[in-house]
Amino acid sequence: MPNKELSSAELHLWNIVENNPQKIANMSIVKLSQFANVSTATIVRTMQKMGYSGYTSYREALKLKSNSNSTFSVLNDADDKIKSVITKNEIEMNNTLHNLSYSTIEDSISLTKQAKIIFIFARGLSESIAHEMMVKLQLTGKYCEFHSDPNIIKTIACKIKKDSLAIFITLNGETEELVTAAKALNKNEVPILTFTTNSSGSILPFSTLSFIGYKSKTNYFPEYEVRSRLPLQIMTRIFSDAYSVRTDFYKSK
């Protein structure tokens, strides 16, 4: 996933790459440079920022995805604009799964098992994901609360005890009340599990364990903060399902 912000030229290139996956898969770096009107150095730098070793490794990954895409009839029937929408979501899903750490999953399950009370905090569009997680944890027998009110979040965070677990679901990891709450919890030595898509989010230094998903740079609603929560949904669902399996709540037949 990206570890640095993209410059305007790099963002321009990445938007072209995401919106033209089939063309890009067959382009050399020189042809892409001409097609996007950027330097080859910009291409290499952009790919490295997006988590690839270079343009060749990105193109190889793209070809593998393109081959797998051929099994989906919707991609064969859709025009280029709709294909780019579908591809955007596939890239988010694949890169988020690639970022997952097995040890983080297992350690987060252990923290959840040990905790007497689970407190889940989220704001905005992430609230529905938090509510789903709360219900699933409650079904397994855990006492779990979910809070979204900013004043309650900051107040209750100062009262939570060490034998609890705090879970934050935040797309950017920068929401002021969530960061403030995480700081207070960290000071009181309460373990924190964070789900985010920002590897440099302000909340991460206070987190015990972190799931970091991949968020596409493309935003189809640029004037509003309604970016896709798909990476958060994927990670929280995997965590909840894994917890069910590890606690034997789910018993395969």
C-alpha positions as CSV (number, residue, x, y, z in Angstrom):
1,M,0.0,0.0,0.0
2,P,1.1,3.6,-0.4
3,N,3.5,4.9,2.2
4,K,3.7,8.5,0.8
5,E,1.2,11.0,-0.6
6,L,1.2,11.2,-4.4
7,S,2.2,14.4,-6.2
8,S,-0.2,15.9,-8.7
9,A,1.7,14.3,-11.6
10,E,1.8,11.0,-9.8
11,L,-1.9,11.1,-8.9
12,H,-2.7,12.0,-12.6
13,L,-0.7,8.9,-13.7
14,W,-2.4,6.6,-11.1
15,N,-5.9,7.7,-12.2
16,I,-5.0,6.9,-15.8
17,V,-3.6,3.5,-14.8
18,E,-6.6,2.6,-12.7
19,N,-9.1,3.7,-15.4
20,N,-7.3,1.9,-18.2
21,P,-6.1,-1.5,-16.8
22,Q,-6.5,-3.5,-20.1
23,K,-4.5,-0.9,-22.1
24,I,-1.8,-0.6,-19.4
25,A,-1.3,-4.3,-19.1
26,N,0.2,-4.4,-22.6
27,M,2.1,-1.1,-22.5
28,S,5.9,-0.7,-22.1
29,I,7.0,1.9,-19.7
30,V,7.9,4.1,-22.6
31,K,4.5,3.8,-24.2
32,L,2.8,4.5,-20.9
33,S,5.0,7.6,-20.5
34,Q,3.8,8.8,-23.9
35,F,0.2,7.8,-23.2
36,A,0.0,9.6,-19.8
37,N,2.4,12.4,-20.8
38,V,4.6,11.9,-17.8
39,S,8.3,10.9,-17.4
40,T,9.4,7.3,-16.9
41,A,10.9,8.4,-13.6
42,T,7.4,9.5,-12.5
43,I,6.0,6.1,-13.4
44,V,8.6,4.2,-11.4
45,R,8.2,6.6,-8.4
46,T,4.4,6.3,-8.5
47,M,4.5,2.5,-8.6
48,Q,6.9,2.3,-5.7
49,K,4.7,4.6,-3.6
50,M,1.8,2.4,-4.4
51,G,3.6,-0.6,-3.0
52,Y,5.2,-2.2,-6.1
53,S,8.9,-2.6,-6.8
54,G,8.5,-0.8,-10.1
55,Y,6.4,-0.7,-13.3
56,T,7.2,-4.2,-14.4
57,S,6.0,-5.8,-11.1
58,Y,2.8,-3.7,-11.3
59,R,2.2,-4.8,-14.9
60,E,2.7,-8.4,-14.0
61,A,0.3,-8.1,-11.2
62,L,-2.2,-6.4,-13.5
63,K,-1.9,-9.1,-16.1
64,L,-2.7,-11.8,-13.4
65,K,-5.8,-9.8,-12.4
66,S,-6.8,-9.3,-16.0
67,N,-6.7,-13.1,-16.6
68,S,-8.8,-13.7,-13.6
69,N,-11.2,-11.0,-14.6
70,S,-12.0,-12.8,-17.8
71,T,-14.1,-15.3,-15.8
72,F,-16.6,-12.6,-14.9
73,S,-19.1,-11.9,-17.6
74,V,-20.0,-8.5,-16.1
75,L,-16.5,-7.3,-17.2
76,N,-17.0,-8.6,-20.7
77,D,-20.3,-6.8,-21.1
78,A,-19.5,-3.5,-19.4
79,D,-18.1,-0.4,-21.2
80,D,-14.7,1.0,-20.2
81,K,-16.1,3.4,-17.6
82,I,-18.0,0.7,-15.7
83,K,-15.0,-1.6,-16.0
84,S,-12.9,1.0,-14.3
85,V,-15.4,1.1,-11.4
86,I,-15.4,-2.6,-11.0
87,T,-11.6,-2.8,-11.3
88,K,-11.2,-0.1,-8.7
89,N,-13.1,-2.2,-6.2
90,E,-11.2,-5.3,-7.1
91,I,-7.8,-3.6,-6.6
92,E,-8.9,-2.4,-3.2
93,M,-10.0,-5.9,-2.2
94,N,-6.9,-7.6,-3.6
95,N,-4.4,-5.2,-2.1
96,T,-6.2,-5.2,1.3
97,L,-6.1,-9.0,1.4
98,H,-2.4,-8.8,0.4
99,N,-1.7,-6.4,3.4
100,L,-3.2,-8.8,5.9
101,S,-0.9,-10.3,8.5
102,Y,-1.6,-13.8,9.9
103,S,0.1,-12.9,13.2
104,T,-2.0,-9.8,13.5
105,I,-5.2,-11.8,13.1
106,E,-4.2,-14.3,15.7
107,D,-2.9,-11.7,18.2
108,S,-6.1,-9.7,17.8
109,I,-8.2,-12.8,18.5
110,S,-6.2,-13.4,21.7
111,L,-6.7,-9.8,22.8
112,T,-10.4,-10.2,22.2
113,K,-10.6,-13.5,24.1
114,Q,-8.9,-12.0,27.1
115,A,-10.9,-8.8,27.3
116,K,-13.8,-8.6,29.7
117,I,-15.5,-5.9,27.8
118,I,-15.1,-4.8,24.2
119,F,-15.6,-1.1,23.3
120,I,-16.0,-0.2,19.6
121,F,-15.6,3.3,18.4
122,A,-16.4,4.7,14.9
123,R,-17.8,7.8,13.2
124,G,-19.7,8.6,10.0
125,L,-20.0,5.8,7.3
126,S,-17.8,3.5,9.4
127,E,-20.6,3.3,12.0
128,S,-22.5,0.6,10.1
129,I,-19.4,-1.6,10.0
130,A,-18.8,-1.1,13.8
131,H,-22.4,-2.0,14.5
132,E,-22.1,-5.2,12.5
133,M,-18.9,-6.2,14.4
134,M,-20.6,-5.5,17.7
135,V,-23.5,-7.8,16.9
136,K,-21.2,-10.6,15.7
137,L,-19.1,-10.4,18.9
138,Q,-22.2,-10.3,21.1
139,L,-23.4,-13.5,19.3
140,T,-20.2,-15.2,20.4
141,G,-20.9,-14.3,24.0
142,K,-18.7,-11.2,24.4
143,Y,-20.0,-8.2,26.2
144,C,-19.6,-5.5,23.6
145,E,-20.6,-1.8,23.4
146,F,-20.5,0.5,20.4
147,H,-20.2,4.3,20.6
148,S,-20.3,6.9,17.9
149,D,-21.1,10.2,19.7
150,P,-17.9,12.3,19.8
151,N,-18.4,13.5,23.4
152,I,-19.3,10.1,24.7
153,I,-16.3,8.6,22.9
154,K,-13.8,11.1,24.5
155,T,-15.5,10.8,28.0
156,I,-15.8,7.0,28.2
157,A,-12.3,6.4,26.9
158,C,-10.9,7.9,30.1
159,K,-12.9,5.4,32.2
160,I,-12.2,2.2,30.4
161,K,-10.1,-0.3,32.5
162,K,-7.0,-2.3,31.5
163,D,-8.9,-5.6,31.3
164,S,-11.0,-4.3,28.3
165,L,-10.3,-3.9,24.6
166,A,-10.9,-0.9,22.5
167,I,-11.5,-1.3,18.8
168,F,-11.4,1.7,16.4
169,I,-12.7,1.6,12.9
170,T,-11.5,4.7,11.0
171,L,-10.8,5.1,7.3
172,N,-8.2,7.8,7.6
173,G,-7.1,7.4,11.2
174,E,-7.3,11.1,11.7
175,T,-10.8,11.7,13.2
176,E,-10.1,14.1,16.1
177,E,-12.2,12.5,18.8
178,L,-11.0,9.0,17.9
179,V,-7.4,10.0,18.1
180,T,-8.0,11.8,21.4
181,A,-9.7,8.7,22.8
182,A,-6.9,6.4,21.6
183,K,-4.3,8.6,23.3
184,A,-6.2,8.4,26.6
185,L,-6.6,4.7,26.3
186,N,-3.0,4.2,25.5
187,K,-2.0,6.2,28.5
188,N,-4.1,4.0,30.7
189,E,-2.6,0.9,29.2
190,V,-5.8,-0.3,27.6
191,P,-5.1,-2.5,24.5
192,I,-6.3,-1.0,21.2
193,L,-7.1,-2.7,17.9
194,T,-7.4,-0.4,14.9
195,F,-8.9,-0.9,11.5
196,T,-7.8,1.8,9.0
197,T,-6.5,2.5,5.5
198,N,-3.9,5.1,6.4
199,S,-0.5,3.6,7.3
200,S,0.6,7.0,8.7
201,G,-2.7,7.8,10.6
202,S,-2.3,9.8,13.8
203,I,-4.2,7.0,15.7
204,L,-1.6,4.3,14.9
205,P,1.1,5.3,17.4
206,F,-1.5,4.6,20.2
207,S,-2.7,1.3,18.8
208,T,-1.5,-2.1,20.1
209,L,-2.4,-3.9,16.8
210,S,-3.5,-2.5,13.5
211,F,-5.2,-3.8,10.3
212,I,-4.2,-1.5,7.5
213,G,-6.2,-1.8,4.3
214,Y,-5.7,-0.3,0.8
215,K,-7.7,2.7,-0.2
216,S,-7.9,3.7,-3.9
217,K,-6.9,7.3,-4.8
218,T,-10.0,7.4,-7.1
219,N,-13.0,9.0,-5.5
220,Y,-16.3,9.1,-7.4
221,F,-17.8,11.6,-5.0
222,P,-14.9,14.1,-4.6
223,E,-16.9,16.9,-2.9
224,Y,-18.0,14.7,-0.1
225,E,-16.4,12.4,2.5
226,V,-18.2,9.3,1.4
227,R,-15.2,7.2,0.2
228,S,-15.7,3.4,0.0
229,R,-15.4,1.5,3.2
230,L,-14.8,-1.7,1.3
231,P,-11.3,-2.3,2.8
232,L,-12.7,-1.8,6.3
233,Q,-15.5,-4.2,5.6
234,I,-13.2,-6.8,4.3
235,M,-10.8,-6.6,7.3
236,T,-13.5,-6.5,10.0
237,R,-15.4,-9.4,8.4
238,I,-12.2,-11.5,8.3
239,F,-11.5,-10.6,11.9
240,S,-15.0,-11.5,13.1
241,D,-15.2,-14.7,11.1
242,A,-11.7,-15.7,12.3
243,Y,-12.7,-15.0,15.9
244,S,-15.8,-17.2,15.5
245,V,-13.7,-20.0,14.2
246,R,-11.0,-19.7,16.9
247,T,-13.6,-19.6,19.7
248,D,-15.4,-22.6,18.3
249,F,-18.6,-20.6,18.0
250,Y,-18.6,-21.8,14.4
251,K,-18.2,-25.6,14.2
252,S,-17.7,-27.0,10.7
253,K,-19.8,-30.1,9.9
